Amino acid sequence: MLDSFNPSYNPACSPILRVENVTIRYQTDDHHVTATDRVSFDVFESDRFVLLGPSGCGKSTLLKSIGGYIPPTAGDVRLKGKKVTEPGPDRVLVFQEFDQLLPWKTVRQNVIFALINGGRCKTEKEADSIALHYLDKVKLSKFKDNYPHTLSGGMKQRVAIARGLAMKPSILLMDEPFAALDALTRLQMQDELLELWEETKFTLLFVTHSIEEAIVVGSRILVLSPHPGQVRAELNSHKMTRGEAGASEFSALHDRIYEMLFVEKPTARAGA
Ligand SMILES: Nc1ncnc2c1ncn2[C@@H]1O[C@H](COP(=O)(O)OP(=O)(O)OP(=O)(O)O)[C@@H](O)[C@H]1O
């Protein structure tokens, strides 16, 4: 899963996740596709770190690499100081697609299955109590014995989030988890995710191509240029709200990111 122990890792001040100069190239039958180009960033404990960029800039590719599914062509991904070489229960991925649950298992059985197979629990009893705890957190206690096909898209995503958090990963990886939802449900799910974060302060890496969503969900935002993805800027979006109180700050940051993505020419990494 991870290579040998790194004695230089100090949990008090080291990042949980370090992505260093990561370039990822796909080899197709007749050509290479460079998805990301020398991307670097650090994610610290309890960050809500967002990768933001237009379609095709390599956000999903980066997330899959962090998940251990795609090795970088160049550069390194390190989790708690150890090089990521394959998937592991310390990094749980939540996808956009609604079919990420096992359709032949109930909501509660889906969470129990992950807990036992991911090695988090040894007994069904222990897994059941953790599953019920997290299903309650996502307000799905009443639907614990339902099968996935009887749930709405938003409810299925809540199960996937409960399952992810129940695993207590070092970092929760979310790839446009709300993109396929209707606009109202999407806003509601963003708020619910923030409420959950307030309770447990889990470390989150969240991919989106929506500027609004990045500002609402993120405490830090990495803006990536169009294909191939390079770091355009890293921004602090801590304490931004979409309510009236923060409206002018919110729209100033929104406009700034919009310009970076669609107006300005690529520049070196800019701090904020
Ligand atoms: N398996 C693959 N084989 C070849 N090229 C690929 C593969 N997967 C992705 N790509 C290419 O890599 C680039 C980055 O794709 P990726 O899906 O990571 O971007 P993205 O930013 O997540 O896009 P979106 O927001 O549309 O999901 C694109 O040019 C894409 O066509």
The ligand as an SDF file (V2000), in Angstrom:
LIG
                    3D

 31 33  0  0  0  0  0  0  0  0999 V2000
   -7.6480    6.6450  -19.5490 N   0  0  0  0  0  0  0  0  0  0  0  0
   -7.2770    7.6960  -20.2760 C   0  0  0  0  0  0  0  0  0  0  0  0
   -6.5670    7.5140  -21.4360 N   0  0  0  0  0  0  0  0  0  0  0  0
   -6.1670    8.5730  -22.1720 C   0  0  0  0  0  0  0  0  0  0  0  0
   -6.4120    9.8590  -21.8510 N   0  0  0  0  0  0  0  0  0  0  0  0
   -7.1070   10.0940  -20.7240 C   0  0  0  0  0  0  0  0  0  0  0  0
   -7.5740    9.0270  -19.8830 C   0  0  0  0  0  0  0  0  0  0  0  0
   -8.2410    9.5800  -18.8420 N   0  0  0  0  0  0  0  0  0  0  0  0
   -8.1960   10.9160  -19.0010 C   0  0  0  0  0  0  0  0  0  0  0  0
   -7.5190   11.2200  -20.1310 N   0  0  0  0  0  0  0  0  0  0  0  0
   -7.2200   12.5650  -20.6400 C   0  0  0  0  0  0  0  0  0  0  0  0
   -6.4880   13.2550  -19.6280 O   0  0  0  0  0  0  0  0  0  0  0  0
   -6.9160   14.6060  -19.5590 C   0  0  0  0  0  0  0  0  0  0  0  0
   -7.3980   14.9150  -18.1410 C   0  0  0  0  0  0  0  0  0  0  0  0
   -8.5810   14.1710  -17.8900 O   0  0  0  0  0  0  0  0  0  0  0  0
   -9.3300   14.2190  -16.4620 P   0  0  0  0  0  0  0  0  0  0  0  0
  -10.5430   13.3700  -16.5730 O   0  0  0  0  0  0  0  0  0  0  0  0
   -8.3680   13.9290  -15.4010 O   0  0  0  0  0  0  0  0  0  0  0  0
   -9.7190   15.7630  -16.4020 O   0  0  0  0  0  0  0  0  0  0  0  0
  -10.7630   16.5010  -15.4370 P   0  0  0  0  0  0  0  0  0  0  0  0
  -10.1770   17.8340  -15.1340 O   0  0  0  0  0  0  0  0  0  0  0  0
  -11.1040   15.6230  -14.2940 O   0  0  0  0  0  0  0  0  0  0  0  0
  -12.0120   16.6670  -16.3930 O   0  0  0  0  0  0  0  0  0  0  0  0
  -13.6090   16.6800  -16.0290 P   0  0  0  0  0  0  0  0  0  0  0  0
  -13.8450   17.8800  -15.1490 O   0  0  0  0  0  0  0  0  0  0  0  0
  -14.2700   16.7920  -17.3590 O   0  0  0  0  0  0  0  0  0  0  0  0
  -13.8950   15.3750  -15.3300 O   0  0  0  0  0  0  0  0  0  0  0  0
   -7.9990   14.7920  -20.6210 C   0  0  0  0  0  0  0  0  0  0  0  0
   -7.3930   15.2950  -21.7870 O   0  0  0  0  0  0  0  0  0  0  0  0
   -8.4800   13.3840  -20.8630 C   0  0  0  0  0  0  0  0  0  0  0  0
   -8.9450   13.2240  -22.1810 O   0  0  0  0  0  0  0  0  0  0  0  0
  1  2  1  0
  2  3  1  0
  2  7  2  0
  3  4  2  0
  4  5  1  0
  5  6  2  0
  6  7  1  0
  6 10  1  0
  7  8  1  0
  8  9  2  0
  9 10  1  0
 10 11  1  0
 11 12  1  0
 11 30  1  0
 12 13  1  0
 13 14  1  0
 13 28  1  0
 14 15  1  0
 15 16  1  0
 16 17  2  0
 16 18  1  0
 16 19  1  0
 19 20  1  0
 20 21  2  0
 20 22  1  0
 20 23  1  0
 23 24  1  0
 24 25  2  0
 24 26  1  0
 24 27  1  0
 28 29  1  0
 28 30  1  0
 30 31  1  0
M  END
$$$$
